[in-house]
């Protein structure tokens, strides 16, 4: 298994990197020998400090990573995110959609507080990124920071490198990968369109080898459609040095998804993970629901640019979740959802992936007919 580069780079045992917003999942991935990565998009600095302290206590000195929104260009500098700034037509359309579905509005006495709490977690400014970095740099077990929205600004990249922290980034295009290489990043995650969340349109089978060839010798992790050992074997065959998984952890007992959402995922098929702009305004793969489908029906308004679409659907998500309106519930998930059929554990998922990987590699010569060649 040729994974010495990434395993030695981070001091891990197996080349399995796992992304999650749930600290329990992140800690279990690291404890199992891989590298957990905590998504920080909706944490305040105070909350992030609590989460990282907890992970530190669980992993006993083992390394883990964090994922941040670090675009080179910040669109919302100096502009507070206020629900009242949304177009009235969009607000009215969305409220009618939920009203017609029989989903109760938020209690008037609580609505302002609940929506404000949601919006307070949405930050996309250089000042806020600096506050999160202050927290991250106080935790020596953080050995990797991954940028989800492009190469980090140069001051942030330099600061992380000075701290001894490796820096990576997600990429869905070769052109973006080349920019990451030019910026001086240490590792790239090539994410095919099969993945959850913000993705491009190029499939993993095409993207992985393109990025590997374009940025060599920078190590590349393969992401998008990985949840089994055979997919891991394909990633290594296409030049990756490790795998990056996200959706596969949703069905584990450590996941913080609600039981209702887990049941929806267990019942879903691969084609139920659809690309939609309904969550953030950018294309992102989510579980199909009546909410995501409503945004592509005739008469629906155009989605708002990021981050205003997220501001718009904050109240909708609160209403849907409080009402447990299953037909309208959704979450980011990749096409691997079709194989998430029952509850497991993080450790068992990793063990199953590695066992199938080894079996696949061992059987490859006979399967190709080249065993005696």
VOBA-1610 file (N, C-alpha, C; in pm, whole numbers, padded with zeros to 5 digits, always signed):
BEGIN
Unk+00086-00118+00000Unk+00000+00000+00000Unk+00091+00124+00000Unk+00101+00196-00111Unk+00194+00307-00123Unk+00133+00436-00068Unk+00131+00447+00064Unk+00074+00566+00125Unk+00172+00629+00222Unk+00301+00600+00204Unk+00399+00646+00300Unk+00403+00798+00308Unk+00381+00867+00195Unk+00392+01011+00197Unk+00292+01076+00291Unk+00163+01049+00272Unk+00064+01117+00354Unk+00064+01064+00498Unk+00090+00937+00515Unk+00092+00883+00650Unk+00211+00938+00729Unk+00326+00947+00665Unk+00442+01005+00732Unk+00427+01155+00750Unk+00361+01220+00655Unk+00341+01364+00664Unk+00266+01402+00790Unk+00168+01318+00828Unk+00083+01352+00941Unk+00097+01259+01061Unk+00177+01155+01046Unk+00195+01064+01158Unk+00071+00981+01186Unk+00005+00935+01080Unk-00115+00852+01095Unk-00086+00711+01047Unk-00176+00619+01078Unk-00153+00478+01048Unk-00214+00434+00915Unk-00328+00489+00880Unk-00394+00450+00755Unk-00434+00576+00679Unk-00431+00571+00545Unk-00456+00692+00464Unk-00605+00719+00444Unk-00677+00724+00554Unk-00821+00751+00552Unk-00846+00883+00624Unk-00891+00983+00550Unk-00922+01114+00605Unk-01074+01129+00604Unk-01129+01177+00715Unk-01275+01184+00725Unk-01323+01320+00769Unk-01413+01378+00691Unk-01470+01509+00723Unk-01605+01494+00792Unk-01627+01576+00895Unk-01757+01579+00962Unk-01769+01707+01042Unk-01893+01754+01060Unk-01919+01865+01151Unk-01938+01814+01294Unk-01934+01683+01311Unk-01960+01622+01441Unk-01828+01581+01507Unk-01803+01634+01626Unk-01676+01608+01693Unk-01659+01460+01727Unk-01768+01390+01757Unk-01757+01247+01790Unk-01702+01168+01672Unk-01750+01200+01552Unk-01703+01132+01432Unk-01555+01162+01409Unk-01519+01289+01420Unk-01380+01330+01397Unk-01285+01258+01492Unk-01320+01255+01620Unk-01234+01189+01717Unk-01221+01039+01690Unk-01330+00974+01652Unk-01327+00829+01627Unk-01242+00795+01505Unk-01247+00879+01402Unk-01165+00854+01284Unk-01017+00861+01321Unk-00980+00962+01398Unk-00841+00977+01441Unk-00799+00862+01532Unk-00884+00825+01625Unk-00852+00716+01717Unk-00836+00583+01644Unk-00904+00568+01530Unk-00895+00444+01452Unk-00773+00441+01361Unk-00691+00545+01365Unk-00568+00545+01287Unk-00569+00635+01166Unk-00685+00691+01133Unk-00693+00784+01022Unk-00677+00928+01070Unk-00735+01021+00995Unk-00728+01161+01033Unk-00864+01224+01019Unk-00928+01255+01133Unk-01056+01322+01131Unk-01038+01470+01102Unk-01138+01528+01037Unk-01133+01670+01001Unk-01265+01735+01042Unk-01259+01833+01129Unk-01378+01900+01180Unk-01416+02018+01092Unk-01539+02017+01041Unk-01591+02131+00968Unk-01627+02243+01063Unk-01576+02364+01039Unk-01593+02475+01133Unk-01687+02583+01083Unk-01758+02558+00973Unk-01834+02664+00907Unk-01934+02733+00998Unk-01991+02662+01095Unk-02097+02720+01176Unk-02060+02732+01324Unk-01929+02739+01352Unk-01884+02754+01490Unk-01839+02897+01516Unk-01878+02951+01631Unk-01817+03073+01679Unk-01682+03037+01739Unk-01593+03134+01758Unk-01464+03102+01821Unk-01480+03033+01957Unk-01578+03078+02035Unk-01600+03018+02166Unk-01643+02872+02154Unk-01733+02846+02060Unk-01779+02708+02039Unk-01667+02620+01986Unk-01587+02676+01896Unk-01476+02598+01839Unk-01376+02561+01947Unk-01349+02651+02039Unk-01257+02621+02149Unk-01308+02502+02230Unk-01436+02499+02257Unk-01496+02387+02332Unk-01481+02257+02255Unk-01510+02261+02125Unk-01503+02140+02043Unk-01360+02086+02034Unk-01264+02174+02010Unk-01126+02128+01996Unk-01069+02079+02130Unk-01107+02143+02238Unk-01065+02092+02370Unk-01116+01950+02391Unk-01241+01927+02353Unk-01301+01795+02371Unk-01229+01692+02283Unk-01203+01727+02158Unk-01133+01634+02068Unk-00994+01604+02122Unk-00924+01708+02168Unk-00790+01687+02225Unk-00793+01582+02335Unk-00892+01590+02421Unk-00901+01495+02532Unk-00926+01352+02483Unk-00997+01339+02371Unk-01033+01207+02321Unk-00920+01139+02245Unk-00840+01215+02170Unk-00746+01152+02076Unk-00608+01126+02135Unk-00584+01168+02257Unk-00459+01135+02328Unk-00334+01167+02245Unk-00329+01287+02192Unk-00210+01332+02121Unk-00205+01300+01974Unk-00300+01223+01923Unk-00302+01192+01780Unk-00346+01314+01699Unk-00302+01323+01573Unk-00332+01443+01493Unk-00472+01441+01433Unk-00525+01560+01413Unk-00651+01575+01340Unk-00646+01705+01261Unk-00751+01731+01185Unk-00755+01846+01095Unk-00880+01929+01118Unk-00879+02050+01063Unk-00999+02132+01062Unk-01021+02184+00920Unk-01146+02205+00888Unk-01185+02257+00757Unk-01243+02396+00777Unk-01196+02493+00698Unk-01242+02631+00713Unk-01286+02688+00580Unk-01371+02789+00585Unk-01409+02865+00466Unk-01308+02979+00454Unk-01213+02966+00361Unk-01104+03063+00349Unk-01091+03114+00206Unk-01192+03183+00154Unk-01180+03234+00017Unk-01080+03348+00010Unk-01015+03364-00104Unk-00923+03477-00121Unk-00999+03608-00123Unk-01125+03604-00170Unk-01207+03724-00179Unk-01327+03708-00088Unk-01344+03799+00006Unk-01457+03795+00099Unk-01564+03891+00048Unk-01681+03836+00012Unk-01786+03917-00050Unk-01867+03997+00052Unk-01865+03960+00178Unk-01958+04020+00273Unk-01889+04108+00376Unk-01769+04155+00345Unk-01696+04238+00441Unk-01779+04362+00475Unk-01799+04382+00604Unk-01870+04501+00650Unk-02020+04497+00630Unk-02075+04387+00586Unk-02218+04379+00561Unk-02281+04277+00654Unk-02350+04322+00758Unk-02413+04227+00851Unk-02518+04142+00780Unk-02529+04017+00820Unk-02629+03928+00763Unk-02759+03945+00840Unk-02854+04012+00781Unk-02983+04039+00844Unk-03095+03984+00759Unk-03187+03910+00821Unk-03300+03851+00748Unk-03381+03961+00678Unk-03388+04080+00738Unk-03469+04189+00683Unk-03413+04242+00551Unk-03287+04210+00519Unk-03226+04258+00395Unk-03260+04170+00275Unk-03330+04060+00299Unk-03364+03969+00190Unk-03473+04029+00102Unk-03476+03990-00027Unk-03584+04036-00115Unk-03720+03988-00063Unk-03814+04078-00053Unk-03945+04042+00001Unk-04012+03932-00081Unk-03988+03933-00213Unk-04050+03831-00298Unk-04001+03691-00263Unk-03872+03677-00232Unk-03818+03547-00195Unk-03873+03501-00060Unk-03879+03592+00035Unk-03931+03559+00167Unk-04076+03515+00156Unk-04155+03588+00079Unk-04298+03556+00064Unk-04316+03421-00005Unk-04237+03393-00109Unk-04248+03266-00181Unk-04217+03149-00089Unk-04110+03162-00013Unk-04070+03052+00074Unk-04173+03029+00185Unk-04221+03135+00243Unk-04321+03120+00350Unk-04449+03056+00297Unk-04489+03094+00177Unk-04609+03033+00118Unk-04587+02885+00092Unk-04467+02849+00046Unk-04434+02709+00022Unk-04454+02626+00149Unk-04402+02674+00260Unk-04412+02599+00385Unk-04553+02607+00444Unk-04617+02721+00431Unk-04754+02734+00480Unk-04846+02637+00407Unk-04833+02630+00274Unk-04917+02541+00194Unk-04892+02395+00228Unk-04771+02364+00277Unk-04738+02227+00315Unk-04785+02194+00456Unk-04842+02292+00524Unk-04891+02269+00659Unk-04781+02268+00764Unk-04667+02329+00733Unk-04556+02335+00827Unk-04572+02462+00910Unk-04593+02449+01040Unk-04624+02565+01124Unk-04511+02668+01124Unk-04547+02796+01133Unk-04443+02899+01149Unk-04379+02888+01287Unk-04266+02953+01303Unk-04202+02957+01433Unk-04288+03039+01529Unk-04290+03002+01656Unk-04364+03083+01753Unk-04316+03228+01748Unk-04408+03321+01738Unk-04371+03461+01722Unk-04283+03509+01837Unk-04305+03454+01956Unk-04227+03496+02071Unk-04082+03448+02066Unk-04056+03346+01982Unk-03922+03289+01973Unk-03855+03313+01839Unk-03932+03352+01739Unk-03881+03357+01602Unk-03756+03443+01589Unk-03761+03566+01638Unk-03647+03656+01621Unk-03521+03599+01684Unk-03533+03544+01804Unk-03416+03487+01872Unk-03361+03367+01797Unk-03449+03276+01752Unk-03405+03156+01684Unk-03335+03188+01551Unk-03393+03278+01475Unk-03332+03315+01347Unk-03200+03387+01370Unk-03197+03475+01471Unk-03074+03548+01501Unk-02961+03453+01540Unk-02993+03350+01617Unk-02892+03251+01656Unk-02837+03179+01534Unk-02923+03150+01438Unk-02877+03086+01314Unk-02784+03179+01238Unk-02823+03304+01223Unk-02744+03398+01144Unk-02612+03431+01211Unk-02610+03429+01343Unk-02486+03459+01414Unk-02378+03355+01388Unk-02418+03239+01339Unk-02321+03133+01309Unk-02268+03142+01166Unk-02321+03235+01088Unk-02280+03249+00948Unk-02182+03365+00938Unk-02055+03333+00916Unk-01953+03437+00907Unk-01866+03408+00785Unk-01840+03511+00707Unk-01750+03496+00593Unk-01672+03627+00577Unk-01594+03657+00680Unk-01513+03779+00679Unk-01371+03744+00719Unk-01274+03825+00675Unk-01135+03797+00716Unk-01116+03810+00867Unk-01193+03902+00929Unk-01181+03919+01073Unk-01224+03792+01146Unk-01333+03732+01102Unk-01382+03611+01169Unk-01286+03495+01145Unk-01231+03486+01024Unk-01134+03380+00996Unk-01014+03392+01089Unk-00971+03514+01117Unk-00859+03535+01207Unk-00893+03489+01349Unk-01017+03513+01391Unk-01058+03470+01525Unk-01055+03317+01536Unk-01102+03248+01433Unk-01097+03102+01434Unk-00953+03052+01433Unk-00867+03120+01355Unk-00727+03079+01349Unk-00659+03093+01485Unk-00696+03196+01558Unk-00640+03212+01692Unk-00668+03090+01778Unk-00790+03039+01765Unk-00829+02919+01840Unk-00751+02799+01791Unk-00749+02779+01660Unk-00685+02661+01601Unk-00537+02653+01638Unk-00471+02768+01634Unk-00327+02768+01660Unk-00292+02741+01806Unk-00391+02740+01892Unk-00367+02705+02033Unk-00376+02555+02056Unk-00404+02477+01950Unk-00423+02333+01966Unk-00319+02258+01883Unk-00211+02213+01945Unk-00101+02152+01870Unk-00135+02021+01801Unk-00248+01958+01836Unk-00286+01834+01767Unk-00343+01861+01628Unk-00377+01986+01598Unk-00424+02021+01464Unk-00303+02029+01373Unk-00295+01934+01281Unk-00179+01925+01192Unk-00212+01962+01046Unk-00341+01986+01019Unk-00382+02017+00882Unk-00503+02110+00887Unk-00498+02215+00806Unk-00613+02302+00784Unk-00648+02295+00636Unk-00774+02265+00608Unk-00821+02251+00470Unk-00915+02366+00438Unk-00889+02432+00328Unk-00976+02541+00283Unk-01080+02485+00188Unk-01206+02520+00215Unk-01316+02466+00134Unk-01351+02555+00017Unk-01301+02678+00014Unk-01341+02772-00092Unk-01221+02838-00156Unk-01128+02758-00202Unk-01012+02813-00271Unk-00889+02818-00182Unk-00777+02863-00241Unk-00654+02877-00164Unk-00670+02986-00060Unk-00618+02966+00060Unk-00629+03069+00163Unk-00553+03195+00123Unk-00595+03310+00176Unk-00515+03431+00155Unk-00372+03411+00205Unk-00276+03476+00141Unk-00135+03455+00171Unk-00102+03476+00319Unk-00153+03578+00388Unk-00118+03593+00530Unk-00162+03474+00615Unk-00278+03416+00584Unk-00324+03301+00659Unk-00238+03179+00629Unk-00205+03159+00501Unk-00119+03047+00462Unk+00016+03056+00530Unk+00076+03175+00530Unk+00207+03193+00592Unk+00200+03168+00742Unk+00093+03214+00805Unk+00082+03195+00949Unk+00071+03048+00986Unk-00010+02973+00910Unk-00026+02831+00938Unk+00105+02756+00917Unk+00176+02787+00809Unk+00304+02722+00784Unk+00404+02755+00894Unk+00404+02879+00942Unk+00494+02916+01050Unk+00463+02840+01178Unk+00338+02800+01192Unk+00294+02724+01309Unk+00323+02575+01293Unk+00373+02535+01176Unk+00400+02394+01150Unk+00278+02316+01106Unk+00174+02386+01062Unk+00050+02322+01019Unk+00048+02313+00866Unk+00022+02194+00814Unk+00008+02176+00671Unk-00124+02236+00625Unk-00127+02280+00498Unk-00246+02345+00444Unk-00288+02275+00316Unk-00417+02242+00307Unk-00472+02179+00188Unk-00595+02254+00141Unk-00649+02207+00029Unk-00770+02270-00024Unk-00847+02169-00108Unk-00978+02190-00113Unk-01063+02110-00199Unk-01054+02164-00342Unk-01066+02075-00440Unk-01067+02120-00579Unk-01154+02029-00663Unk-01230+02090-00752Unk-01315+02014-00843Unk-01278+02034-00988Unk-01171+02114-01011Unk-01124+02143-01146Unk-00972+02142-01148Unk-00915+02101-01260Unk-00770+02103-01275Unk-00719+02246-01266Unk-00794+02342-01324Unk-00750+02481-01321Unk-00734+02531-01178Unk-00828+02492-01091Unk-00819+02533-00951Unk-00703+02462-00882Unk-00682+02337-00917Unk-00572+02261-00857Unk-00437+02326-00888Unk-00421+02374-01010Unk-00296+02440-01049Unk-00275+02570-00970Unk-00384+02640-00942Unk-00373+02762-00861Unk-00331+02728-00717Unk-00384+02616-00667Unk-00345+02572-00533Unk-00196+02538-00529Unk-00150+02472-00634Unk-00008+02435-00640Unk+00079+02560-00643Unk+00038+02657-00724Unk+00114+02782-00735Unk+00116+02857-00602Unk+00006+02845-00526Unk-00002+02915-00398Unk+00087+02853-00292Unk+00133+02730-00314Unk+00223+02666-00219Unk+00156+02576-00118Unk+00040+02520-00154Unk-00029+02430-00062Unk+00045+02296-00052Unk+00020+02225+00057Unk+00093+02101+00087Unk+00022+01976+00037Unk-00110+01981+00025Unk-00188+01863-00011Unk-00320+01910-00073Unk-00372+01833-00168Unk-00497+01870-00234Unk-00598+01757-00219Unk-00725+01793-00213Unk-00834+01696-00211Unk-00911+01713-00340Unk-00898+01618-00432Unk-00968+01622-00560Unk-01106+01563-00539Unk-01208+01647-00546Unk-01343+01606-00511Unk-01431+01598-00635Unk-01468+01476-00672Unk-01555+01455-00786Unk-01697+01500-00758Unk-01774+01511-00864Unk-01911+01562-00852Unk-02002+01472-00771Unk-01962+01347-00748Unk-02043+01254-00669Unk-02051+01293-00521Unk-01963+01382-00478Unk-01949+01414-00336Unk-02065+01498-00285Unk-02072+01509-00152Unk-02171+01595-00088Unk-02123+01740-00089Unk-02216+01830-00062Unk-02180+01970-00048Unk-02140+02033-00180Unk-02061+02139-00172Unk-02023+02214-00292Unk-01931+02130-00380Unk-01973+02103-00499Unk-01896+02022-00593Unk-01901+02083-00732Unk-01808+02037-00815Unk-01811+02074-00955Unk-01894+01974-01033Unk-01863+01961-01162Unk-01942+01873-01249Unk-01860+01758-01306Unk-01731+01750-01272Unk-01644+01645-01327Unk-01647+01524-01235Unk-01664+01406-01293Unk-01673+01284-01213Unk-01537+01248-01154Unk-01540+01172-01046Unk-01417+01131-00978Unk-01325+01053-01071Unk-01382+00963-01150Unk-01301+00878-01238Unk-01215+00961-01334Unk-01267+01075-01375Unk-01194+01165-01466Unk-01107+01262-01389Unk-01162+01317-01281Unk-01093+01424-01208Unk-00968+01377-01137Unk-00975+01266-01066Unk-00861+01223-00983Unk-00730+01215-01060Unk-00724+01139-01171Unk-00595+01131-01241Unk-00553+01263-01304Unk-00651+01344-01346Unk-00615+01475-01402Unk-00544+01561-01299Unk-00598+01565-01179Unk-00538+01648-01074Unk-00404+01590-01030Unk-00397+01458-01013Unk-00271+01393-00974Unk-00159+01431-01070Unk-00186+01421-01200Unk-00085+01451-01301Unk-00049+01600-01302Unk-00150+01685-01278Unk-00128+01829-01291Unk-00045+01887-01177Unk-00058+01831-01057Unk+00007+01894-00941Unk+00123+01815-00885Unk+00159+01703-00947Unk+00272+01623-00897Unk+00393+01712-00873Unk+00465+01689-00763Unk+00458+01576-00668Unk+00372+01601-00545Unk+00287+01704-00546Unk+00201+01728-00430Unk+00106+01610-00413Unk+00095+01554-00291Unk+00004+01441-00271Unk-00141+01483-00286Unk-00220+01391-00341Unk-00361+01417-00367Unk-00445+01312-00295Unk-00547+01358-00224Unk-00647+01270-00166Unk-00767+01266-00259Unk-00826+01149-00272Unk-00941+01131-00359Unk-01070+01144-00279Unk-01164+01225-00328Unk-01293+01243-00261Unk-01404+01238-00364Unk-01520+01196-00319Unk-01636+01191-00408Unk-01673+01050-00446Unk-01772+00993-00376Unk-01817+00859-00409Unk-01737+00748-00345Unk-01670+00777-00231Unk-01590+00674-00166Unk-01656+00633-00034Unk-01684+00505-00023Unk-01741+00452+00099Unk-01713+00304+00115Unk-01640+00250+00016Unk-01607+00108+00018Unk-01462+00087-00025Unk-01410-00032+00005Unk-01273-00062-00027Unk-01244-00066-00176Unk-01340-00110-00255Unk-01319-00112-00400Unk-01302+00029-00455Unk-01375+00122-00398Unk-01359+00261-00441Unk-01225+00317-00397Unk-01179+00274-00280Unk-01046+00314-00235Unk-00939+00258-00329Unk-00956+00134-00371Unk-00860+00073-00463Unk-00857+00150-00595Unk-00973+00193-00642Unk-00980+00271-00766Unk-00906+00403-00749Unk-00921+00466-00632Unk-00855+00593-00607Unk-00703+00578-00612Unk-00651+00471-00550Unk-00507+00448-00552Unk-00460+00413-00693Unk-00539+00337-00766Unk-00502+00303-00903Unk-00494+00426-00991Unk-00571+00530-00956Unk-00572+00653-01035Unk-00473+00757-00982Unk-00390+00717-00886Unk-00279+00803-00844Unk-00294+00871-00711Unk-00408+00856-00644Unk-00425+00920-00513Unk-00338+00852-00409Unk-00304+00925-00304Unk-00226+00869-00193Unk-00310+00849-00068Unk-00437+00880-00076Unk-00525+00860+00037Unk-00667+00891-00006Unk-00763+00864+00083Unk-00902+00891+00052Unk-00960+00989+00154Unk-01058+01065+00108Unk-01126+01166+00189Unk-01275+01133+00183Unk-01333+01100+00297Unk-01472+01057+00301Unk-01554+01151+00389Unk-01680+01171+00353Unk-01768+01255+00432Unk-01902+01191+00458Unk-01974+01162+00351Unk-02112+01114+00365Unk-02121+00980+00438Unk-02020+00896+00423Unk-02026+00761+00477Unk-02040+00761+00629Unk-02001+00871+00696Unk-02011+00878+00841Unk-02152+00913+00888Unk-02237+00961+00798Unk-02372+01003+00837Unk-02451+00891+00905Unk-02430+00770+00859Unk-02510+00658+00910Unk-02454+00593+01034Unk-02345+00646+01089Unk-02284+00584+01206Unk-02353+00627+01335Unk-02334+00549+01437Unk-02396+00583+01566Unk-02332+00706+01627Unk-02208+00739+01587Unk-02144+00859+01639Unk-02196+00987+01573Unk-02259+00975+01458Unk-02311+01092+01387Unk-02415+01163+01471Unk-02417+01297+01462Unk-02514+01375+01538Unk-02640+01407+01458Unk-02657+01343+01343Unk-02782+01360+01270Unk-02897+01301+01352Unk-03015+01357+01335Unk-03131+01306+01407Unk-03167+01167+01356Unk-03239+01093+01437Unk-03284+00960+01395Unk-03370+00969+01270Unk-03452+01075+01261Unk-03537+01091+01142Unk-03453+01109+01016Unk-03349+01190+01026Unk-03265+01213+00909Unk-03188+01086+00872Unk-03140+01014+00971Unk-03070+00889+00942Unk-03161+00792+00868Unk-03285+00781+00912Unk-03379+00690+00845Unk-03402+00732+00701Unk-03408+00863+00675Unk-03423+00910+00537Unk-03303+00869+00453Unk-03184+00878+00510Unk-03063+00839+00438Unk-03060+00689+00412Unk-03100+00609+00511Unk-03100+00463+00493Unk-03193+00421+00379Unk-03300+00498+00357Unk-03399+00464+00255Unk-03365+00521+00118Unk-03268+00612+00112Unk-03239+00683-00011Unk-03160+00599-00110Unk-03175+00633-00237Unk-03098+00572-00344Unk-02990+00670-00389Unk-02896+00620-00466Unk-02786+00706-00511Unk-02836+00828-00587Unk-02942+00810-00668Unk-02993+00921-00747Unk-03070+01024-00665Unk-03091+00994-00537Unk-03159+01090-00450Unk-03063+01196-00394Unk-02934+01185-00423Unk-02837+01289-00387Unk-02825+01380-00508Unk-02888+01497-00501Unk-02900+01584-00618Unk-02824+01715-00596Unk-02778+01771-00707Unk-02715+01902-00700Unk-02824+02009-00696Unk-02810+02100-00601Unk-02909+02205-00584Unk-02841+02331-00532Unk-02898+02446-00566Unk-02850+02573-00513Unk-02936+02620-00396Unk-03029+02538-00353Unk-03128+02583-00255Unk-03071+02609-00117Unk-02956+02553-00084Unk-02901+02571+00051Unk-02815+02696+00062Unk-02719+02712-00029Unk-02623+02822-00015Unk-02619+02918-00133Unk-02685+02884-00242Unk-02676+02966-00363Unk-02572+02913-00460Unk-02481+02830-00412Unk-02384+02763-00498Unk-02426+02618-00516Unk-02388+02555-00629Unk-02426+02414-00648Unk-02372+02326-00538Unk-02459+02251-00474Unk-02419+02161-00368Unk-02505+02037-00371Unk-02446+01922-00342Unk-02523+01798-00347Unk-02590+01772-00213Unk-02722+01753-00220Unk-02806+01737-00101Unk-02901+01620-00122Unk-02961+01576-00012Unk-03066+01474-00023Unk-03190+01538-00083Unk-03243+01473-00186Unk-03363+01524-00251Unk-03479+01531-00152Unk-03551+01640-00154Unk-03669+01655-00071Unk-03767+01748-00143Unk-03884+01764-00088Unk-03980+01855-00149Unk-03929+01999-00144Unk-03844+02028-00048Unk-03786+02163-00041Unk-03688+02185-00156Unk-03595+02092-00177Unk-03499+02109-00287Unk-03569+02108-00422Unk-03672+02024-00435Unk-03744+02014-00562Unk-03823+02141-00592Unk-03873+02207-00487Unk-03953+02328-00508Unk-03873+02437-00578Unk-03743+02440-00554Unk-03660+02546-00610Unk-03635+02531-00760Unk-03667+02417-00818Unk-03648+02399-00962Unk-03781+02388-01036Unk-03891+02414-00967Unk-04022+02409-01031Unk-04052+02541-01100Unk-04137+02540-01204Unk-04177+02666-01269Unk-04236+02763-01167Unk-04197+02886-01176Unk-04247+02987-01084Unk-04160+03011-00963Unk-04063+02924-00941Unk-03972+02943-00828Unk-03877+03059-00857Unk-03841+03137-00757Unk-03746+03246-00781Unk-03605+03191-00802Unk-03521+03271-00862Unk-03380+03233-00874Unk-03318+03234-00735Unk-03229+03140-00709Unk-03164+03138-00578Unk-03075+03262-00563Unk-03057+03303-00440Unk-02977+03421-00410Unk-02829+03387-00406Unk-02741+03485-00425Unk-02598+03456-00416Unk-02557+03424-00273Unk-02447+03351-00261Unk-02391+03318-00130Unk-02342+03447-00062Unk-02373+03471+00065Unk-02437+03382+00163Unk-02586+03408+00183Unk-02648+03488+00096Unk-02786+03531+00121Unk-02887+03420+00105Unk-02857+03318+00023Unk-02947+03203+00016Unk-02948+03127+00148Unk-02832+03119+00213Unk-02826+03055+00345Unk-02906+03134+00448Unk-02900+03266+00438Unk-02979+03350+00528Unk-03127+03324+00507Unk-03167+03314+00380Unk-03307+03291+00347Unk-03358+03159+00404Unk-03282+03051+00385Unk-03337+02920+00426Unk-03313+02887+00572Unk-03252+02980+00648Unk-03234+02956+00790Unk-03368+02936+00860Unk-03462+03024+00834Unk-03593+03012+00897Unk-03666+02888+00846Unk-03653+02859+00717Unk-03719+02741+00661Unk-03670+02614+00728Unk-03539+02603+00746Unk-03484+02482+00808Unk-03535+02468+00951Unk-03540+02579+01023Unk-03591+02574+01160Unk-03735+02526+01163Unk-03817+02577+01073Unk-03957+02536+01068Unk-03970+02388+01033Unk-03895+02344+00934Unk-03903+02205+00888Unk-03857+02110+00998Unk-03745+02142+01062Unk-03691+02053+01166Unk-03782+02048+01288Unk-03836+02163+01330Unk-03922+02165+01448Unk-04051+02088+01424Unk-04099+02092+01300Unk-04223+02021+01266Unk-04197+01874+01231Unk-04068+01836+01220Unk-04031+01702+01175Unk-04103+01667+01045Unk-04100+01762+00954Unk-04165+01746+00823Unk-04072+01665+00734Unk-04084+01533+00740Unk-03987+01443+00675Unk-03975+01466+00526Unk-04084+01495+00458Unk-04080+01514+00314Unk-03997+01636+00274Unk-03977+01728+00366Unk-03905+01853+00337Unk-03766+01855+00398Unk-03730+01755+00477Unk-03600+01753+00542Unk-03491+01713+00443Unk-03373+01776+00457Unk-03261+01747+00369Unk-03131+01771+00444Unk-03023+01720+00389Unk-02890+01749+00443Unk-02790+01722+00332Unk-02670+01778+00341Unk-02567+01748+00240Unk-02532+01601+00243Unk-02532+01538+00127Unk-02493+01396+00118Unk-02455+01365-00026Unk-02357+01277-00042Unk-02311+01239-00175Unk-02384+01117-00228Unk-02351+01078-00350Unk-02420+00967-00415Unk-02391+00833-00349Unk-02293+00830-00260Unk-02266+00707-00185Unk-02381+00674-00092Unk-02478+00766-00078Unk-02592+00744+00012Unk-02666+00615-00020Unk-02660+00571-00145Unk-02729+00449-00184Unk-02677+00324-00114Unk-02557+00332-00055Unk-02502+00217+00016Unk-02502+00238+00168Unk-02559+00351+00213Unk-02572+00374+00358Unk-02710+00323+00398Unk-02715+00199+00439Unk-02844+00133+00459Unk-02879+00100+00604Unk-02781+00107+00692Unk-02808+00076+00833Unk-02700+00138+00920Unk-02726+00141+01050Unk-02632+00205+01142Unk-02510+00117+01164Unk-02396+00180+01168Unk-02270+00112+01196Unk-02193+00201+01293Unk-02065+00180+01303Unk-01979+00267+01383Unk-01868+00318+01294Unk-01807+00428+01333Unk-01697+00484+01256Unk-01585+00382+01241Unk-01549+00318+01351Unk-01439+00220+01347Unk-01473+00103+01254Unk-01599+00059+01256Unk-01638-00052+01171Unk-01635-00012+01024Unk-01676+00111+00994Unk-01672+00159+00856Unk-01529+00156+00804Unk-01435+00206+00883Unk-01295+00208+00841Unk-01242+00066+00824Unk-01275-00021+00917Unk-01230-00160+00906Unk-01285-00226+00781Unk-01412-00206+00752Unk-01473-00265+00632Unk-01407-00213+00506Unk-01379-00082+00502Unk-01314-00024+00384Unk-01177-00086+00363Unk-01099-00095+00469Unk-00963-00146+00455Unk-00961-00294+00418Unk-01051-00372+00477Unk-01056-00515+00444Unk-01094-00536+00299Unk-01194-00463+00251Unk-01234-00479+00110Unk-01125-00428+00017Unk-01055-00323+00059Unk-00944-00271-00021Unk-00837-00378-00041Unk-00796-00442+00067Unk-00691-00544+00059Unk-00736-00661-00028Unk-00859-00707-00008Unk-00912-00818-00088Unk-00915-00781-00235Unk-00957-00659-00265Unk-00966-00614-00405Unk-00829-00613-00472Unk-00732-00559-00401Unk-00597-00552-00457Unk-00540-00692-00479Unk-00564-00782-00384Unk-00513-00918-00398Unk-00577-00992-00515Unk-00703-00966-00541Unk-00776-01036-00647Unk-00757-00973-00784Unk-00698-00854-00789Unk-00689-00781-00914Unk-00617-00858-01025Unk-00500-00917-00998Unk-00433-00989-01108Unk-00519-01100-01167Unk-00583-01180-01083Unk-00666-01288-01135Unk-00789-01233-01206Unk-00847-01124-01153Unk-00967-01068-01214Unk-00939-01012-01353Unk-00817-00962-01375Unk-00784-00907-01506Unk-00734-01011-01604Unk-00710-01132-01553Unk-00655-01234-01641Unk-00505-01222-01662Unk-00441-01136-01582Unk-00298-01111-01600Unk-00215-01176-01491Unk-00273-01266-01413Unk-00203-01326-01300Unk-00075-01397-01345Unk-00078-01456-01462Unk+00038-01534-01507Unk+00117-01462-01615Unk+00082-01334-01636Unk+00150-01261-01743Unk+00293-01226-01706
//
